[in-house]
Amino acid sequence: MDSLTESRAFEVRAFNRFYTQAIGVLQAGMHHSPYSLTESRVLFELAQAGKLETGEVRALLDLDAGYLSRILTRFESDGLIVRERSATDGRKQVIRLSAAGTEAYGMLDRRSQEEIGRLLARLPEEGQRRLVEAMATIRDVLGPPPEREPVVIRAPRAGDLSWVVHRHGVLYAQEYGWGMAFERTVAKVVGEFDPGRDAAWIAEAGGAPAGCVFCVRKDATTAQLRLLLVEPSARGLGLGRRLVEECVRHARAEGCRRMVLWTRSCLESARRIYRAAGFTLDSQEPALENGVEVVDEMWSLDLAATS
């Protein structure tokens, strides 16, 4: 393990020790009850599902079969669960909570809600918001990948142009340190957009904008690809490629013989997309953006040769 990973592992372990103490899971029983954390989770899963096969409980909680068997034996002895044979496979057991088990779960649920409520009450509103957002981030990073939303590529609607300017300003400031001068450049391009002459597309995922690209007329036979952007949450879906392909297809259908674009050498993902679409690098020139050294690049595509 290298020193950076070791340092990060130490911080994660320190947080785990702090948080388990803060919510009281180190006590003999959860929420002043006779049930351990694992036993409480088994009651929770059974309460949520109604009934589960033994193997399903083991898989949900990643428990050793012997450990789970001892928990279920105790629950059965205390009258908290009912075991039945599966109707579809007689070799399997189905477990559900009894009336006493449902009551025990209800007690644990109420006490948990009350204890977390008291923890939050000690914090100001801003502290509560930061805490909940940080917990959501942990779940997002450590949890399974979210299901991908269906993506639609459509023409701009009211409000989309301001979104294009806003997201370019925010993302390029966050990811590359470019400032408001760059945002003003984007605003100028958007301000000059003429729907009667030019075209633009918005990629939408889950009902929200996730990317964009513009195709503007440079002269009678030349089109320019501008403002390609894909939200971080939508990267890896092939949106950039699809947006560029739409732009090239439109320019060719409009009779353009050449397409050009301006980009920067640090935008590696975009450059890979342009190269894959057939664009070639024509020129490079050093420049500054908000005090950051950049390399401006001009690329072009012969539309007649690729038709």
C-alpha positions in Angstrom: 0.0 0.0 0.0 1.5 3.4 -1.0 1.7 6.3 1.5 -1.3 8.2 0.0 -3.6 5.1 0.1 -2.4 4.3 3.6 -3.2 7.9 4.7 -6.7 7.7 3.2 -7.3 4.3 4.7 -6.4 5.8 8.1 -8.9 8.6 7.6 -11.7 6.2 6.7 -11.0 4.0 9.7 -11.0 7.1 12.0 -14.4 8.1 10.6 -15.8 4.6 11.1 -14.6 4.7 14.8 -16.1 8.1 15.3 -19.4 7.4 13.6 -20.1 4.0 15.2 -19.6 5.7 18.6 -21.8 8.7 17.6 -24.8 6.5 16.7 -24.3 4.0 19.5 -23.7 0.8 17.6 -20.9 -0.2 20.0 -23.4 -0.7 22.8 -24.4 -4.2 23.8 -27.9 -3.7 22.4 -29.1 -1.3 19.7 -31.2 1.6 21.0 -31.3 0.1 24.5 -32.8 -3.1 23.3 -31.7 -6.8 23.6 -30.8 -6.9 19.9 -27.3 -6.4 18.3 -26.8 -4.3 15.2 -26.9 -7.4 13.0 -30.0 -8.8 14.7 -31.7 -5.4 14.2 -30.8 -5.5 10.5 -32.3 -9.0 10.1 -35.6 -7.7 11.7 -35.5 -4.7 9.4 -35.1 -6.7 6.2 -37.9 -9.1 7.2 -40.2 -6.2 8.1 -39.5 -4.5 4.7 -39.9 -7.6 2.6 -42.7 -9.4 4.4 -41.1 -12.8 3.9 -37.7 -13.9 2.7 -35.9 -17.2 2.1 -33.0 -17.8 4.4 -30.6 -17.5 1.5 -32.0 -14.2 0.6 -31.4 -12.8 4.1 -27.8 -14.1 4.0 -27.2 -12.5 0.6 -28.7 -9.2 1.6 -26.6 -8.8 4.7 -23.5 -10.8 3.5 -23.7 -13.0 6.6 -22.0 -16.3 7.4 -24.6 -19.1 7.2 -23.8 -20.4 10.7 -24.1 -16.9 12.2 -27.4 -16.3 10.6 -28.7 -19.7 11.7 -27.9 -18.8 15.3 -29.7 -15.5 15.0 -32.8 -17.2 13.5 -32.8 -19.9 16.2 -32.8 -17.2 18.9 -35.6 -15.3 17.1 -37.6 -18.4 16.8 -37.1 -19.2 20.5 -38.2 -15.7 21.4 -41.3 -16.0 19.2 -40.2 -13.2 16.8 -40.3 -15.2 13.5 -42.2 -18.0 11.8 -40.4 -20.5 9.6 -42.2 -22.2 6.7 -41.3 -24.4 3.8 -41.1 -22.6 0.4 -44.2 -23.3 -1.7 -42.0 -23.5 -4.8 -39.0 -25.4 -3.4 -39.5 -27.6 -0.3 -35.8 -27.7 0.4 -35.8 -23.9 1.2 -37.1 -22.1 4.3 -39.2 -18.9 4.2 -39.1 -16.6 7.2 -41.5 -13.9 8.3 -42.0 -11.9 11.4 -44.6 -12.9 13.9 -46.8 -10.4 15.7 -44.2 -10.2 18.4 -41.5 -9.7 15.8 -43.4 -6.9 14.2 -43.8 -5.3 17.6 -40.0 -5.6 18.3 -39.2 -4.1 14.9 -41.6 -1.2 15.5 -39.9 -0.5 18.9 -36.5 -0.5 17.2 -37.6 1.7 14.4 -39.2 4.3 16.7 -36.1 4.5 19.0 -33.8 4.8 16.0 -35.9 7.7 14.6 -35.9 9.4 18.0 -32.2 9.0 18.6 -31.3 10.4 15.1 -33.8 13.2 15.6 -32.0 14.1 18.9 -28.6 14.0 17.1 -29.9 16.3 14.3 -31.5 18.7 16.8 -28.1 19.5 18.2 -27.0 20.9 14.9 -27.9 24.2 13.2 -29.8 24.0 9.9 -26.7 24.4 7.9 -25.0 21.6 9.8 -27.9 19.3 9.2 -27.8 20.0 5.5 -24.1 19.4 5.2 -24.4 16.2 7.2 -27.2 14.8 5.0 -25.4 15.8 1.8 -22.1 14.2 3.0 -23.9 11.0 3.8 -25.6 11.0 0.4 -22.1 11.4 -1.2 -20.8 8.4 0.7 -23.7 6.2 -0.4 -23.2 7.4 -4.0 -19.5 6.6 -4.0 -19.7 3.3 -2.2 -23.0 2.0 -3.4 -23.8 0.1 -6.6 -23.7 2.1 -9.9 -27.1 3.8 -10.4 -29.3 2.6 -13.3 -28.7 4.7 -16.4 -31.6 7.0 -17.4 -32.8 6.8 -21.0 -31.2 9.6 -23.1 -33.0 11.8 -25.6 -31.3 14.2 -28.0 -33.6 17.1 -28.9 -33.7 20.6 -30.1 -33.3 23.4 -27.5 -36.4 24.6 -25.6 -37.0 27.8 -23.5 -34.4 28.0 -20.7 -31.9 25.7 -22.4 -29.6 28.4 -23.8 -29.1 29.9 -20.3 -28.4 26.4 -19.0 -25.6 26.1 -21.7 -23.9 29.2 -20.5 -24.3 28.4 -16.8 -23.0 24.8 -17.0 -20.0 25.8 -19.2 -19.1 28.5 -16.7 -19.4 26.2 -13.7 -17.8 23.0 -15.1 -14.8 24.6 -16.8 -14.1 26.7 -13.6 -14.3 23.6 -11.4 -12.4 21.2 -13.7 -9.8 23.6 -15.3 -9.8 26.8 -13.4 -11.1 29.0 -16.2 -12.9 32.0 -15.0 -15.7 34.4 -16.0 -14.0 35.6 -19.1 -14.5 32.1 -20.6 -18.1 32.2 -19.5 -18.5 35.5 -21.3 -17.1 33.9 -24.4 -19.7 31.1 -24.2 -22.4 33.7 -23.6 -21.3 35.6 -26.7 -21.5 32.4 -28.8 -24.9 31.6 -27.5 -26.1 35.2 -28.0 -25.1 35.0 -31.7 -27.0 31.7 -32.2 -29.5 32.2 -35.0 -32.1 29.3 -35.1 -32.9 30.3 -38.7 -29.4 29.6 -39.8 -27.8 27.5 -37.1 -28.7 24.4 -35.2 -28.2 23.1 -31.6 -29.0 19.9 -29.7 -29.6 19.2 -26.0 -29.0 15.7 -24.6 -31.5 15.0 -21.9 -31.2 12.2 -19.3 -33.9 11.5 -16.8 -35.8 14.7 -17.9 -32.8 17.0 -17.2 -30.2 18.5 -19.6 -27.1 16.4 -19.7 -25.1 17.8 -22.7 -25.2 20.1 -25.7 -23.5 20.9 -29.0 -24.0 23.7 -31.5 -23.6 23.8 -35.3 -23.2 27.3 -36.6 -22.6 28.6 -40.1 -19.1 30.1 -40.6 -19.5 30.8 -44.3 -21.5 29.5 -47.3 -19.7 26.1 -47.4 -18.2 25.8 -43.9 -19.9 24.9 -40.6 -18.4 25.2 -37.1 -19.0 22.8 -34.3 -19.2 24.7 -31.0 -19.9 24.3 -27.3 -19.8 20.5 -26.9 -20.4 19.7 -23.3 -21.4 16.5 -21.3 -22.3 16.6 -17.7 -20.0 14.6 -15.4 -23.0 12.4 -14.3 -23.7 11.4 -17.9 -20.1 10.8 -19.1 -19.4 7.3 -20.3 -22.7 6.9 -22.1 -21.4 7.9 -25.5 -23.3 11.2 -25.4 -20.4 13.3 -26.7 -20.0 11.0 -29.7 -23.7 11.1 -30.5 -23.9 14.9 -30.2 -20.9 15.3 -32.6 -22.4 12.8 -35.0 -25.6 14.8 -35.0 -23.7 18.0 -35.7 -21.7 16.5 -38.6 -24.9 14.9 -40.1 -26.7 18.2 -40.0 -23.8 20.1 -41.6 -23.6 17.6 -44.4 -27.3 17.7 -45.0 -27.1 21.5 -45.3 -24.6 21.2 -48.1 -21.5 22.2 -46.1 -18.3 20.9 -47.5 -16.1 21.5 -44.4 -16.5 21.6 -40.7 -14.1 23.3 -38.3 -13.9 23.5 -34.5 -11.8 25.2 -31.8 -10.8 23.3 -28.7 -7.9 23.1 -26.3 -5.3 20.4 -25.8 -6.3 19.7 -22.2 -9.8 18.6 -23.3 -8.6 15.0 -23.9 -12.0 13.3 -24.0 -13.4 15.8 -26.5 -10.3 15.5 -28.7 -10.7 11.7 -28.8 -14.3 12.1 -29.9 -13.3 14.6 -32.7 -10.5 12.3 -33.9 -12.9 9.3 -34.0 -15.3 11.4 -36.0 -12.6 12.1 -38.6 -11.5 15.5 -37.6 -7.8 16.3 -38.0 -5.7 18.8 -36.0 -4.7 21.8 -38.2 -2.9 24.2 -35.8 -1.9 24.8 -32.2 -1.2 28.1 -30.4 -0.3 28.8 -26.7 -2.7 31.0 -24.8 -3.8 32.0 -21.3 -7.3 31.6 -19.7 -7.8 33.2 -16.3 -4.0 33.0 -15.8 -3.9 29.3 -16.7 -1.6 28.3 -19.6 -3.6 26.5 -22.4 -3.0 25.4 -25.9 -5.7 26.5 -28.4 -6.3 24.1 -31.3 -8.1 24.3 -34.6 -9.5 21.1 -36.1 -11.3 20.4 -39.4 -13.2 17.8 -41.2 -13.7 17.4 -45.0 -17.4 16.7 -45.2 -17.3 15.9 -48.9 -14.6 13.3 -48.4 -16.6 11.5 -45.6 -20.0 11.6 -47.2 
